[in-house]
Amino acid sequence: MRVLEGLVLAAGRCFHARVEFDAMVRAIVPLGASGPSGRRILPGLVDLHVHGGGGADVMGGEAALRRMARFHAQHGTTALLATTVTAPLEDLEAALLAVRAVMQEPRPGEARVVGVHLEGPFIHPERLGAQPPYPLLPDLGVMERLLALAPVRVVTLAPELPGALELIAFLRARGVRVQQGHTRATYEEARAALEAGAEGFTHLLNAMSPLHHRAPGVVGLALERGIWAEVIPDGLHLHPAVLRLLARALPQVYAVTDAVAAAGMPEGEYRLGRLRVIRRAGGVFLPNGALAGSTLTQYQALRNLLRWGFSLVEAVDMTALRPARYLGLAEGLTVGGPADMLVLDENFDLEEVYIAGRPVPRT
């Protein structure tokens, strides 16, 4: 049995407490106002959209996926969705088989891989963003093949494509969350997708039809009717003021990194699926200058949210609790839940990460 004492964030509030744990949280014992004040103990962070990190890309196979999971664990992410890119089917199938292998044999020091976020291939060819140029029209047969290979938890698609509404209903019936993204959909097409069972919006405002006062588009629908939506709080994909606006408009907006292999690495060239991307000036770009994912970690997302005016409770909600809630995972620090925790010092610097009660080696 291990013990940590500090300012604990649990049940939506911060209080001085002692956390007793092994692989699970066994007790959270309040200590009163006289308890230790410098150390903060937070729930582990959850990233539902991450392509890579530490020089490794999800599309690179099992060893690459494990390297990425270790990198993000060292930076506060205790659970993640391995996120694919649009690619030839043989590449997608190989990536999903690698995810299944990692999920079947998790190793110490790796962030828990809880499934796949399939970003594409059913996206609009004119809204690829930094996605490789292998989009497909929605196809139930293809989707069934992919679902058989690994637990697909989230699918990003363009709802205006032929067959998209049928695919949304198909996925919803199987418990898969559908998000609208990489899309040119009109407001009416996006609303039809929402009514068919789509729930979320992928990196809201990026790679989708924008808000216009006479043509609201996907963004307008999200602001009017949306509940769940991803945002990338790296300061490049969204201005902080826009992020604050989205947090006011959507009740369950949550942070993702959209990190690629270049996260945690020096400037230079890296891979995103079959694309070449370049890390420079704090971001990741295609050779034509377009944004291509991010170098963000979920811990840095938490720090950015704090810097941009969100409270600690709000920032943890967006980087840990809401993503877990969206997938139906154990949510936050609760007695009987997994001992996935971060320890921060009085300056909010990351000191320790625990996954299932085990400390993650830091490099």
C-alpha positions as CSV (number, residue, x, y, z in Angstrom):
1,M,0.0,0.0,0.0
2,R,1.3,3.4,-1.0
3,V,0.3,6.8,0.5
4,L,0.4,10.3,-0.9
5,E,-0.6,13.5,1.0
6,G,-1.4,16.9,-0.5
7,L,-4.1,19.0,-2.0
8,V,-6.3,16.4,-3.7
9,L,-8.6,17.2,-6.5
10,A,-11.5,14.8,-6.3
11,A,-15.3,15.0,-6.5
12,G,-15.1,18.4,-8.2
13,R,-13.2,20.2,-5.4
14,C,-9.7,20.5,-3.9
15,F,-9.1,19.6,-0.3
16,H,-6.2,18.4,1.9
17,A,-6.2,14.7,2.0
18,R,-4.2,11.4,2.2
19,V,-4.6,9.0,-0.7
20,E,-4.0,5.4,0.1
21,F,-3.6,3.1,-3.0
22,D,-2.2,0.1,-4.6
23,A,-3.4,-0.6,-8.2
24,M,-6.7,1.0,-7.0
25,V,-7.5,4.0,-4.8
26,R,-8.3,2.4,-1.5
27,A,-9.1,5.5,0.6
28,I,-9.1,9.3,0.4
29,V,-8.9,10.6,3.9
30,P,-9.5,14.4,4.5
31,L,-6.8,16.0,6.6
32,G,-8.4,19.3,7.4
33,A,-6.9,22.8,6.9
34,S,-3.7,21.9,8.6
35,G,-2.7,19.4,5.9
36,P,0.2,19.9,3.4
37,S,-0.4,22.7,1.0
38,G,2.3,22.6,-1.6
39,R,1.8,19.3,-3.4
40,R,-1.2,18.8,-5.6
41,I,-2.6,15.3,-6.5
42,L,-4.7,15.2,-9.6
43,P,-6.4,12.5,-11.6
44,G,-4.4,11.2,-14.6
45,L,-5.0,12.9,-17.9
46,V,-6.9,11.4,-20.7
47,D,-6.2,12.1,-24.4
48,L,-8.8,11.0,-27.0
49,H,-6.9,12.2,-30.1
50,V,-3.2,11.6,-30.3
51,H,-1.3,10.4,-33.3
52,G,2.2,10.1,-31.9
53,G,5.0,11.5,-29.7
54,G,8.6,11.0,-28.7
55,G,9.5,10.4,-32.4
56,A,6.9,7.6,-32.8
57,D,3.8,7.4,-35.0
58,V,0.7,5.3,-34.3
59,M,0.8,4.1,-37.9
60,G,4.4,2.7,-37.3
61,G,3.4,-0.5,-35.6
62,E,3.5,-2.0,-32.2
63,A,6.9,-0.8,-31.1
64,A,6.2,2.7,-32.2
65,L,2.8,2.7,-30.4
66,R,4.5,1.5,-27.2
67,R,7.2,4.2,-27.5
68,M,4.5,6.8,-28.0
69,A,2.5,5.5,-25.0
70,R,5.6,5.7,-22.8
71,F,6.3,9.3,-23.9
72,H,2.8,10.5,-23.1
73,A,2.8,8.7,-19.8
74,Q,5.9,10.6,-18.8
75,H,4.0,13.8,-19.6
76,G,0.9,13.1,-17.5
77,T,-1.4,11.1,-19.9
78,T,-2.5,7.9,-18.2
79,A,-5.1,6.8,-20.8
80,L,-5.3,7.5,-24.5
81,L,-7.0,6.6,-27.8
82,A,-4.4,5.7,-30.5
83,T,-5.5,7.9,-33.4
84,T,-5.0,6.8,-36.9
85,V,-4.8,8.9,-40.1
86,T,-6.4,8.4,-43.5
87,A,-4.4,5.7,-45.2
88,P,-4.6,2.7,-47.5
89,L,-6.6,0.0,-45.9
90,E,-3.6,-2.3,-45.4
91,D,-1.9,0.4,-43.4
92,L,-5.0,0.9,-41.2
93,E,-5.4,-2.8,-40.7
94,A,-1.8,-3.1,-39.6
95,A,-2.2,-0.1,-37.2
96,L,-5.3,-1.6,-35.6
97,L,-3.6,-5.0,-35.1
98,A,-0.8,-3.2,-33.3
99,V,-3.3,-1.4,-31.1
100,R,-4.9,-4.8,-30.2
101,A,-1.5,-6.3,-29.4
102,V,-0.6,-3.4,-27.0
103,M,-4.0,-3.5,-25.4
104,Q,-3.7,-7.3,-24.8
105,E,-0.3,-6.9,-23.2
106,P,0.0,-3.6,-21.5
107,R,3.5,-2.9,-20.0
108,P,4.6,-0.8,-17.0
109,G,5.4,2.8,-17.9
110,E,3.0,3.0,-20.8
111,A,-0.2,5.1,-20.9
112,R,-3.2,2.8,-21.0
113,V,-4.3,2.4,-24.6
114,V,-8.1,2.2,-24.3
115,G,-8.9,1.8,-28.0
116,V,-8.7,3.5,-31.4
117,H,-9.8,6.9,-32.7
118,L,-10.3,6.3,-36.4
119,E,-9.8,9.8,-37.9
120,G,-10.8,9.0,-41.5
121,P,-10.8,7.4,-44.0
122,F,-14.4,8.6,-44.5
123,I,-13.6,12.3,-44.7
124,H,-14.0,14.9,-47.5
125,P,-11.2,15.0,-50.0
126,E,-11.3,18.8,-50.0
127,R,-11.0,19.0,-46.2
128,L,-8.1,16.7,-45.6
129,G,-6.1,19.3,-43.6
130,A,-2.9,17.3,-42.8
131,Q,-4.5,14.0,-43.5
132,P,-2.8,11.8,-46.2
133,P,-4.7,11.7,-49.5
134,Y,-6.5,8.3,-49.1
135,P,-10.1,9.2,-48.3
136,L,-12.9,6.7,-48.9
137,L,-16.6,7.0,-49.2
138,P,-18.5,5.5,-46.2
139,D,-18.6,1.8,-46.5
140,L,-20.2,-0.6,-44.0
141,G,-18.1,-3.5,-45.2
142,V,-14.9,-1.7,-44.7
143,M,-16.0,-0.5,-41.3
144,E,-17.0,-4.0,-40.2
145,R,-13.5,-5.2,-41.2
146,L,-11.8,-2.5,-39.1
147,L,-14.1,-3.1,-36.1
148,A,-13.1,-6.7,-36.1
149,L,-9.4,-5.9,-35.6
150,A,-9.4,-3.7,-32.5
151,P,-11.7,-1.8,-30.2
152,V,-12.6,1.3,-32.2
153,R,-14.1,3.8,-29.8
154,V,-14.4,7.0,-31.9
155,V,-14.8,7.6,-35.6
156,T,-14.3,11.0,-37.3
157,L,-16.2,11.3,-40.6
158,A,-17.6,13.9,-43.0
159,P,-21.4,13.6,-42.7
160,E,-22.1,15.0,-46.2
161,L,-20.6,12.0,-48.0
162,P,-23.0,9.5,-49.6
163,G,-23.8,6.7,-47.1
164,A,-22.5,8.7,-44.0
165,L,-25.9,8.7,-42.2
166,E,-26.2,5.0,-42.6
167,L,-22.7,4.5,-41.3
168,I,-23.4,6.8,-38.3
169,A,-26.5,4.7,-37.3
170,F,-24.4,1.5,-37.8
171,L,-21.7,2.8,-35.5
172,R,-24.0,4.2,-32.9
173,A,-25.7,0.8,-32.6
174,R,-22.3,-0.7,-31.8
175,G,-21.5,1.8,-29.1
176,V,-18.9,3.8,-31.2
177,R,-18.9,7.5,-30.8
178,V,-19.1,9.4,-34.1
179,Q,-17.6,12.9,-34.5
180,Q,-18.0,15.3,-37.4
181,G,-14.7,16.5,-38.8
182,H,-12.7,17.1,-42.0
183,T,-15.9,18.1,-43.5
184,R,-17.6,20.7,-45.9
185,A,-21.0,19.9,-44.5
186,T,-23.7,22.5,-44.5
187,Y,-25.6,23.3,-41.3
188,E,-28.5,21.1,-42.6
189,E,-26.2,18.2,-43.4
190,A,-24.5,18.5,-40.0
191,R,-27.8,18.6,-38.2
192,A,-28.9,15.5,-40.0
193,A,-25.8,13.7,-38.7
194,L,-26.5,14.8,-35.2
195,E,-30.0,13.5,-35.5
196,A,-28.7,10.2,-36.9
197,G,-26.5,9.7,-33.8
198,A,-23.3,11.6,-34.3
199,E,-22.3,13.2,-30.9
200,G,-19.0,15.1,-31.2
201,F,-16.9,17.5,-33.2
202,T,-13.3,16.8,-34.0
203,H,-10.8,19.6,-33.3
204,L,-13.7,22.1,-33.4
205,L,-13.2,25.0,-35.9
206,N,-10.3,23.3,-37.7
207,A,-10.9,21.5,-41.0
208,M,-14.6,22.1,-41.1
209,S,-17.1,24.5,-42.7
210,P,-16.9,27.7,-40.7
211,L,-19.5,29.9,-39.0
212,H,-21.1,32.5,-41.3
213,H,-24.1,34.5,-40.2
214,R,-26.2,33.3,-43.2
215,A,-24.6,29.8,-43.5
216,P,-23.9,28.5,-40.0
217,G,-22.0,25.4,-41.2
218,V,-20.7,22.7,-38.8
219,V,-19.3,25.3,-36.4
220,G,-22.7,27.0,-36.2
221,L,-24.4,23.7,-35.4
222,A,-21.9,22.9,-32.8
223,L,-22.4,26.2,-31.1
224,E,-26.2,25.9,-31.3
225,R,-26.7,22.3,-30.4
226,G,-23.4,20.6,-29.5
227,I,-22.6,19.0,-26.2
228,W,-19.3,17.2,-26.8
229,A,-16.4,18.7,-28.8
230,E,-12.6,18.5,-28.9
231,V,-10.4,21.5,-28.8
232,I,-6.6,21.7,-29.2
233,P,-5.2,24.2,-26.6
234,D,-1.8,24.7,-28.1
235,G,-2.2,28.4,-28.9
236,L,-1.9,27.7,-32.6
237,H,-5.1,25.9,-33.6
238,L,-7.3,28.3,-31.6
239,H,-6.8,31.7,-30.0
240,P,-7.2,31.5,-26.2
241,A,-10.2,33.9,-26.5
242,V,-11.9,31.5,-28.9
243,L,-11.2,28.6,-26.7
244,R,-12.8,30.4,-23.7
245,L,-15.8,31.2,-26.0
246,L,-16.2,27.5,-26.9
247,A,-16.0,26.5,-23.2
248,R,-18.9,28.8,-22.5
249,A,-20.9,27.5,-25.4
250,L,-20.5,23.8,-25.2
251,P,-21.1,22.1,-21.9
252,Q,-18.7,19.2,-22.4
253,V,-15.9,20.6,-24.5
254,Y,-12.7,18.8,-23.7
255,A,-9.0,19.1,-24.6
256,V,-7.0,16.8,-26.9
257,T,-3.4,17.1,-28.1
258,D,-3.7,15.9,-31.7
259,A,0.1,15.3,-31.1
260,V,2.2,13.8,-33.8
261,A,5.6,12.0,-33.7
262,A,7.4,15.4,-33.4
263,A,6.0,16.0,-29.9
264,G,8.9,16.0,-27.5
265,M,11.5,16.1,-30.3
266,P,13.9,18.7,-31.7
267,E,13.1,20.7,-34.9
268,G,13.2,18.7,-38.1
269,E,11.3,16.2,-40.3
270,Y,8.9,13.5,-39.0
271,R,6.2,11.2,-40.4
272,L,2.5,11.5,-40.0
273,G,1.3,8.3,-41.7
274,R,2.6,8.6,-45.2
275,L,3.1,12.3,-45.0
276,R,6.3,14.3,-44.3
277,V,5.8,17.0,-41.6
278,I,8.2,19.5,-40.2
279,R,8.6,20.7,-36.6
280,R,9.5,24.3,-36.4
281,A,8.6,27.4,-34.4
282,G,6.8,25.4,-31.7
283,G,4.4,23.7,-34.2
284,V,4.2,21.0,-36.8
285,F,3.5,21.9,-40.5
286,L,3.2,20.4,-43.9
287,P,5.8,21.6,-46.4
288,N,3.1,24.1,-47.7
289,G,2.9,25.7,-44.3
290,A,-0.5,24.2,-43.2
291,L,-0.7,23.0,-39.5
292,A,-0.2,19.3,-39.2
293,G,-1.2,18.2,-35.7
294,S,0.7,19.5,-32.7
295,T,3.6,19.0,-30.4
296,L,1.3,19.3,-27.3
297,T,1.2,17.0,-24.4
298,Q,-1.9,16.8,-22.2
299,Y,0.0,18.1,-19.2
300,Q,1.0,21.2,-21.3
301,A,-2.6,21.5,-22.3
302,L,-3.5,21.7,-18.6
303,R,-0.8,24.3,-18.0
304,N,-2.0,26.4,-21.0
305,L,-5.6,26.3,-19.7
306,L,-4.5,27.6,-16.3
307,R,-2.4,30.3,-18.0
308,W,-5.5,31.4,-20.1
309,G,-7.8,31.9,-17.1
310,F,-9.3,28.5,-16.4
311,S,-9.4,27.4,-12.8
312,L,-7.6,24.2,-11.8
313,V,-11.0,22.4,-11.4
314,E,-12.0,23.6,-14.9
315,A,-8.7,22.6,-16.5
316,V,-8.7,19.1,-14.9
317,D,-12.3,18.7,-16.0
318,M,-11.3,19.5,-19.6
319,T,-8.1,17.4,-19.7
320,A,-9.1,14.4,-17.5
321,L,-12.7,14.1,-16.4
322,R,-14.7,14.9,-19.5
323,P,-12.7,12.8,-21.9
324,A,-13.1,9.8,-19.4
325,R,-16.9,10.6,-19.2
326,Y,-17.2,10.7,-22.9
327,L,-15.9,7.1,-23.2
328,G,-17.5,5.8,-20.1
329,L,-14.1,5.3,-18.3
330,A,-13.5,5.5,-14.6
331,E,-13.7,9.2,-14.0
332,G,-11.2,11.0,-11.7
333,L,-9.9,10.0,-8.3
334,T,-12.5,7.8,-6.6
335,V,-12.3,5.1,-4.0
336,G,-12.3,1.8,-5.9
337,G,-11.1,3.4,-9.1
338,P,-7.7,2.9,-10.7
339,A,-4.8,4.8,-9.1
340,D,-4.0,6.9,-12.1
341,M,-2.6,10.1,-10.7
342,L,-0.3,13.1,-11.2
343,V,1.6,14.8,-8.5
344,L,2.4,18.5,-9.1
345,D,4.5,20.8,-6.9
346,E,3.5,24.2,-5.7
347,N,4.4,25.7,-9.1
348,F,2.3,23.2,-10.9
349,D,5.4,21.5,-12.2
350,L,5.0,17.7,-12.9
351,E,6.8,15.6,-10.2
352,E,5.3,12.2,-10.5
353,V,2.9,10.1,-12.6
354,Y,1.2,6.9,-11.4
355,I,-0.6,4.4,-13.6
356,A,-2.5,1.7,-11.8
357,G,-0.5,2.7,-8.7
358,R,2.9,2.3,-10.3
359,P,5.2,5.3,-10.7
360,V,6.1,6.0,-14.4
361,P,9.8,6.3,-14.9
362,R,10.7,9.9,-15.9
363,T,13.5,10.7,-18.3
